[in-house]
């Protein structure tokens, strides 16, 4: 079970992206990365089993509930920096596998700052509940794409900055700024990928290049996606081909 959890955490959900402070020498999953929007300023939490600054005292049920509902053991609601609305799609078995893997991490004592909210977080009403994994290639791809949060980055943002998972589903337009400069997430519906072959899409995921050889910017997590199995890559491509076409 921990092996399945390791795959989901590192190759699909890429939890370390938010739960590890960037830079050399920083303990993976010990938290500290700052995430800021107009609604909140938070730090990725320490999700190692450290009992003082991590989740060492949390029960398996509490960890699973935090992942899929964004609720801490004390009942407080997390911000949408924790994409629990996407993780709500996790099967019970995959959720439990993630919890089991987190239990195997090396405890790291690393306190993180308390969250600051300009708008009090509320439970999301748009949980991305999806089909169970393995019920057909397209459905399996949708499941993986949901857990990987592809549509969080590649959907057009609403006025509040959250992805529009209805009218803007997969249509691109979100702006990301960082050491790489400023990039705009592209349209990944069949309109945006009309000239891409299946192999082109696979190559972009695992090697981070476009069909003409242009490198994709760092927000695209190719080092993680390079760990995906061939079957999962094929399922993701099949699912992308079924997204509602952009206007």
C-alpha positions in Angstrom: 0.0 0.0 0.0 2.8 2.6 0.8 4.2 2.0 -2.7 0.9 3.0 -4.3 0.8 6.0 -2.0 4.3 7.0 -3.0 3.3 6.9 -6.7 0.2 9.0 -6.1 2.0 11.5 -3.9 5.1 11.9 -6.0 4.0 11.3 -9.6 0.3 12.3 -9.7 -0.7 14.7 -6.9 2.9 16.0 -6.5 2.3 17.0 -2.9 5.9 18.0 -2.3 5.3 21.0 -4.7 3.4 22.9 -1.9 4.6 21.0 1.2 8.4 21.5 0.6 10.2 24.8 0.9 12.1 25.4 -2.3 15.9 25.4 -2.1 18.8 23.0 -1.4 18.9 21.2 1.9 15.2 21.6 2.8 13.5 18.5 4.1 10.9 17.1 1.7 7.3 17.4 3.0 8.3 19.4 6.0 6.3 22.4 4.8 7.1 26.1 4.7 6.4 27.2 1.1 4.3 30.4 1.0 1.1 30.5 -1.0 -0.6 33.8 -1.3 -3.8 35.1 -2.9 -6.2 38.0 -2.3 -8.1 35.6 0.1 -5.3 34.1 2.1 -1.6 33.9 2.9 -0.6 30.4 4.0 2.4 28.1 4.2 2.4 24.5 3.0 2.1 22.5 6.2 4.5 20.0 7.6 3.1 16.6 6.6 5.8 14.4 8.0 5.1 12.3 11.1 6.8 14.7 13.5 4.5 14.8 16.5 5.2 18.5 17.4 5.2 20.3 14.1 3.8 17.7 11.6 0.9 15.2 11.6 2.4 12.6 13.9 -0.5 12.9 16.4 -3.2 12.8 13.7 -5.1 9.6 13.2 -5.3 7.9 9.8 -9.0 9.0 9.6 -8.0 12.6 10.4 -5.3 12.7 7.7 -7.7 11.2 5.2 -10.4 13.7 6.1 -8.0 16.6 5.7 -7.0 15.4 2.3 -10.5 14.9 0.9 -12.4 17.6 2.8 -9.8 20.2 3.9 -10.7 20.0 7.5 -8.2 19.8 10.3 -8.6 17.6 13.4 -9.8 20.7 15.4 -12.6 21.2 12.9 -11.2 24.3 11.2 -11.5 24.6 7.5 -8.4 24.8 5.2 -8.2 27.3 2.4 -8.4 26.1 -1.2 -4.5 26.2 -1.3 -5.2 22.6 -0.2 -7.0 21.3 -3.3 -9.3 19.0 -1.4 -12.1 19.6 -3.8 -10.0 17.7 -6.4 -8.8 15.1 -3.9 -12.5 14.4 -3.0 -12.4 12.1 -6.1 -9.9 9.8 -4.5 -11.0 6.2 -4.0 -10.9 5.0 -0.4 -8.1 2.6 -1.3 -6.0 5.4 -2.9 -6.7 7.8 0.0 -5.6 5.1 2.5 -2.5 4.4 0.4 -1.5 8.0 0.6 -2.0 8.1 4.3 0.1 4.9 4.6 2.9 6.5 2.6 2.9 9.7 4.6 3.4 7.5 7.7 6.7 6.2 6.2 8.3 9.7 5.8 11.2 10.7 8.0 9.8 13.0 10.8 11.1 16.6 10.4 10.7 19.2 13.1 9.8 22.3 11.1 7.1 24.7 12.4 5.2 26.7 9.8 3.3 30.0 10.1 -0.3 30.1 11.1 -2.6 30.8 8.1 -3.8 34.3 7.5 -7.2 34.8 5.9 -8.7 38.0 4.5 -11.8 35.9 3.6 -12.7 33.1 6.0 -12.4 29.7 4.2 -15.5 27.8 3.5 -16.0 24.2 2.4 -16.0 24.0 -1.4 -19.3 23.3 -3.1 -17.6 22.1 -6.3 -15.9 18.8 -5.3 -14.6 17.0 -8.3 -16.1 13.7 -7.5 -15.3 11.3 -10.3 -15.5 7.6 -11.3 -13.4 5.0 -9.5 -10.0 4.4 -11.0 -9.8 1.6 -13.5 -13.3 1.7 -14.9 -12.2 2.3 -18.5 -9.3 4.1 -20.1 -11.0 7.5 -20.4 -12.5 7.3 -17.0 -9.2 6.3 -15.5 -7.6 9.2 -17.2 -10.2 11.5 -15.9 -9.5 10.2 -12.4 -5.8 10.7 -12.7 -6.2 14.1 -14.2 -8.5 15.1 -11.3 -6.1 14.0 -8.7 -3.3 15.7 -10.6 -5.4 18.9 -10.7 -4.7 19.5 -14.4 -7.9 21.5 -14.6 -7.0 23.7 -11.7 -4.1 25.2 -13.6 -5.5 24.9 -17.1 -9.1 26.3 -16.6 -9.9 29.9 -17.1 -9.9 31.8 -13.7 -13.1 33.3 -12.3 -13.1 36.8 -10.9 -12.1 35.5 -7.5 -9.1 33.7 -8.9 -10.5 30.2 -8.6 -10.6 28.0 -11.7 -13.9 28.1 -13.6 -14.6 24.4 -13.8 -17.8 25.0 -15.8 -17.5 27.6 -18.6 -13.7 27.7 -18.6 -13.0 24.0 -18.1 -9.5 23.3 -19.6 -9.6 26.5 -21.7 -6.4 28.0 -20.2 -5.7 31.6 -19.3 -4.4 31.3 -15.8 -1.2 33.4 -15.2 1.7 32.0 -13.3 4.7 34.2 -12.2 7.9 33.0 -10.7 11.6 32.6 -11.4 10.7 31.4 -14.9 9.0 34.7 -15.6 5.3 35.0 -16.5 3.5 32.2 -18.3 -0.1 31.6 -19.3 -1.5 28.2 -19.0 -2.6 27.0 -22.4 -5.9 25.5 -23.6 -5.7 21.7 -23.2 -9.1 20.9 -24.7 -9.2 19.3 -28.2 -9.2 22.9 -29.6 -5.9 23.7 -28.0 -4.4 20.3 -28.8 -5.8 20.0 -32.3 -2.4 19.9 -34.0 -0.8 17.6 -31.3 -0.5 13.9 -31.8 -0.9 11.5 -28.9 2.9 11.2 -28.8 3.2 14.9 -28.7 1.0 15.1 -25.6 3.0 12.3 -23.9 6.3 14.0 -24.7 5.0 17.3 -23.2 4.1 15.5 -20.0 7.3 13.6 -19.4 9.9 15.7 -21.2 8.4 19.1 -21.0 8.6 20.1 -24.7 6.1 21.2 -27.3 5.8 19.5 -30.7 8.2 22.1 -32.1 10.8 21.5 -29.3 10.0 24.6 -27.2 10.6 23.8 -23.5 7.6 24.3 -21.2 8.0 26.5 -18.2 8.6 25.2 -14.6 4.9 25.2 -13.5 4.6 22.1 -15.7 5.8 19.3 -13.4 7.5 17.1 -16.0 10.1 15.6 -13.5 7.2 14.2 -11.6 5.1 13.1 -14.6 8.1 11.3 -16.0 7.4 8.7 -13.3 4.0 7.9 -14.7 3.4 4.5 -16.1 2.8 4.1 -19.8 -0.7 2.9 -19.1 -1.5 6.0 -17.0 0.0 8.3 -19.7 -2.2 6.7 -22.3 -5.3 7.1 -20.1 -4.5 10.8 -19.5 -4.2 11.4 -23.3 -7.4 9.6 -24.0 -9.2 11.7 -21.3 -7.8 15.0 -22.7 -9.2 14.1 -26.1 -12.7 14.0 -24.5 -12.7 17.4 -22.8 -15.4 19.9 -24.0 -13.9 21.9 -26.8 -13.0 25.5 -26.1 -14.8 28.2 -28.0 
